[in-house]
Amino acid sequence: MATLEEIADVRQNIHEPDDDDWTDENIIVLVDAHGVNKASAIIWRKKASGYAELVNVSEAGSSLAMSDLHKQALRMAEAFEEAASLDGGGGSGSSGSGPKVKTIVRGD
């Protein structure tokens, strides 16, 4: 089961300090199934899908490029997918990730 540290890591990765949009239970399910980095990537992809319908707005000499939210969310998803592929999907604190240690035995 995901640790409090892993939940905090995902919250920091997705910039969601509280559970208004993503509850701890939702995050735990994703971390347990995929690891911290892959869970973060999945959430960023879901955020991107919500931003996909936003349009750019220009009025009164001012403009908002709302489509940039979608592009940035996809970039964040790709970054965490890359990190997940490098660490085997686990991320910090999960089993199967991190350095592999092997004892060296000298053959005299």
N, C-alpha and C positions, 0 to 999 in steps of 0.2 A: 504494500500500500504506500502511496506517495507520502513523503514526509512533509512537515511544515516548511522546511527549507526549500523543497522542490516546488511546493505551491507558491511560495514567495518568489522563487526564481521565475516561474512562469508568469506570475503577475507583473513582475518587473519587465520581463521580455515583451509582454503584450501591452504594457502601459495601462494596466487596469488595477489600481491600488485597492479598490473595494470590490464587493461582489454584486454590484448593480447589474452588470451584464453577464458576468461569468462567475458562477458560484464555486465555492471550494469543491463541492461534490462533482461538478462538471469537469473541473480541472483534474481532480483525482482520477477520474475515469480515463481521461486522455493520457495522463502521465503514466498510469499503471499499464496502459495498453501500448504506448509509444515512446515514453521517455520525455524528458523536459524539452529538449530542442524540437523534436517532431511535434509534440503537443503545442508548442508555441507557434510552429509553422501552420498547423491545422487551424488554430484560432485566427491567425493573421489572414489566412485564405477565407475564412468565414466572414471576417470583418470586411475584406475586399469585396465579397459578394454583396454586402449591404451598401457599399459605396458605389457599386457599378451603375446604379441608376441616377447618380448625381450628375448634374450638368454644369457647365461653366455659365457664370452670370456676369453680365456687364450692364451697368446702369449708372447714370449721373456721374460719368467720368471715373467710375470705380469698377473693378472687376474682381471676381473670385473664381479661381480655377479649381472648382470642386472635383473635377476629374483627377486632379493630382492626388487626392486621397486614395483613390483606387490604385493608381500606379505605385504609390509609396507602400500601401499595404501589401501589394504583390511582391515588391522588393524585399520587404521585411520577411514575408513567407519564404522567399527563395533563400535569404540569408540563413534562416533557421533550418531550412531543409538541408542546406550545404553543411551546416554545423552538425546536424543529425547524421549525415552520411559519414562525416569524419569521425564521430564518436560512436558509431554503431547504432545511433538512434536514441541512446540513453540520456546523455546530458549529465549534468552534475548530480552526483549522489545516487544514481540508479545503477542497478546491477548490470554488469556487462560493459560498462564504460570505464574510461580512465586508463591509466598505464597498466600494462601487463608486467608482472614481476615474476622472474624465474630465478631459482637458486642456482648459482654456478658451483659446480663441484669439480675440484681439481683432480685430474687423473694422474697420480704419481706412480 
